[in-house]
Amino acid sequence: MTKYTNVSIFGQEGLYDIIVKDGKFEKIAPTNNVPFDGEIVDLTGKLVSAPFVEPHIHLDTALTAGQPEWNLSGTLFEGIQRWAQRKETLTKEDVKSRAKQALMMQIQNGIGYVRSHVDTTDESLIALEALLEVKEEMKDFVEIQLVAFPQEGIVSFPNGLELLDKAMAMGADVVGAIPHFEFSREDGVESIKQCFEIAKKYDALIDVHCDEIDDEQ
């Protein structure tokens, strides 16, 4: 049993004691100096809060800036092109190593919940396979939700719909789409329809990249 003493709690005046037993909160009460039979950790007024949430990251692409080339224009579309080059060299260990490094940065800053998109426009789906393993291996430290994300389109990418369906069958949690990256407005609309059909099939959430550019279509 551990008592964390002199704790600040958001929205509450004064300092508090938090007693933790077997990994669970046993008691939260105003700080007192009553003898305690257990470990005491003095937080000297530091804030204790619920974990933060990272609602949008791409762990499969994390820490790849400049590989194999820099995005010299700074545009979204060139960024996607650079990633398309980079994913040709992906290995499972490459994805897992970078993802875990990025997650550790987040955990150290108080994040306990992460929603990550993972590119499904790759016949091997190696990034998804890697992140499914990371999700399991890191579950004691962070809760990860994976979005099956068709980075190069559902309609416009060969077998885009089939790969999205396969990703959900493999264990992705959320269905993604990127309508403005499809070849035409009509394809973008069709991609949204297909996204919803896949979501209904797997009774899953939807997370769509949209309104990212100034294209009125």
Secondary structure, DSSP 8 states (H G I E B T S, - for coil): -EEEEEEEETT--S-EEEEEETTEEEEEEE------SSEEEE-TT-EE---EEEEEE-TTTTT-TTSSS--SS--HHHHHHHHHHHGGG--HHHHHHHHHHHHHHHHHTTEEEEEEEEE--STT-HHHHHHHHHHHHTTTT-EEEEEEE-TT-SSSSTTHHHHHHHHHHHT--EEEE-GGGSSSHHHHHHHHHHHHHHHHHHT-EEEE--S-SS---
